Amino acid sequence: MTEDYTTLEYDIPDQLCGKEEVVKVGSIVIPLFFTLLVVFSCIGNLLVLVILVLYMKFRCLINILILNLAVSDLLFTFGLPFWASYYIWGWTFGESCCKAVKFLFYVGFYSSVLFLTLMTIQRYMAVVHPLSDWEKHRGFSVTPFIIWILSGAAALLISLRSIILQHDNNLYCEFDSIEAKHMAVYLQSIFFLIAFCIMGFCHVRMFLKIKQSRIKLRNKTIKLIFCIGLVFFIGWAPYNIVMLLKILQDYSLSPFTDCKVSIRLDYAFYACRLLAFSHCCLNPVLYALIGEKFQKHLRMIQKKICPK
């Protein structure tokens, strides 16, 4: 196989392996799916923002985290229409827009993972250490700013390595080298691994604590905690594993030099990416809209819009 420049967002077709069918499937399925994600993500996250601004107080840390999570999911969502267009016509927006879209895309991803982790820690402290007043500590008031700065720095580091490449008369928004692409994959995998370890520990401790309690609704709470951890793992673990496997493919290691294996890996990458990107739609449901207060305010908005 020839050495090609591939990114997390798009794969330049390898003509020697005959991947025209893979590219054709991707150009149909992915734009359609991304369009649905944009619609549902905007509806869900904007509803969360409206409810928070109109009805909720920002003295509570969890409300502040939900607000920031909704913003990060929207930033992640804003990049999807560009990638949907990318799969159909290639990159037609210029190099500056390429860098900007990648920056929004990655800052949305990194901040979302970090806010989910911090929200899990907040839930863990509320369940396992209910008498602790850790939320009143001054240091936690600046935590969202630290997350945005850290996410922005990581996203900027990646976006600056983006350039426009030409392949078969088509333009692509790519990394400037294979090393830059690998750096992005490793950085994303590290973020996921750290977040998963922290969230896994917190969810196990909460599960054991609630199981020992005599609260009547403990079964519902246990199911909710289990679903939150399971959705996070199912969404992001396969995606990160497949990305690491594609790095092995870049080094032409066996069995990834086999054409059939390479094509199957591309299809797996498509499927895992669609599953992972769905988090921007699921987050409003799992972390906000299923709450009783949010459901109450959502019904109030519904009555105002569609009165009987």
Helices and strands as residue ranges (DSSP letters): G 15-17, H 20-55, H 61-78, H 80-89, H 95-128, G 134-136, G 138-142, H 143-159, E 162-167, E 170-175, H 178-212, H 218-250, H 259-277, H 279-284, I 285-289, H 292-305
